[in-house]
Amino acid sequence: MRASVGDQLLVHGRIVGQHDRIAQIIEVLGADGGPPFRVRFEDGHEAIMSPGPDAVVRHPPGRQE
C-alpha cells in the first residue's frame, strides 16, 4: 500500500453496523510512500496508522499510483 500526502484512507467497518471511516493522509512516515501514515479523520482526530486489509488508499482524481 502506497500513498502520498493528500490521499484519503478509507477504513471499512469490520463489524455489522460499524460505518466506514475516511481519513486524510497528512504525513507519510514510511519509506517510498508506505505505512505508517499520519491521518486526520473527519471529526478532527489525528492518528498514526499502519492500515490492514480492511483499508484502501484513494488517490485524488488525475493522480494514479
Phi, psi and omega in degrees: 000123179237145181212166175231161175302133181102342175289165175251147174248117178260117180252114182287144175298140185260348178230161180300131179092348179272125183281157172294150177239140179244132178231147176270131177280119183252347176200137176256118185262345181271170179284143175055037177082008181271171179294162005280161179239144168268126185233157175236121179279168184301332180274003179095349180294135177248147180207161171255125186232142166245090189299148177260197183289353178268012182234151180223141175269130175251125179267149177299154178305137179092348178244125179247157178296000000 
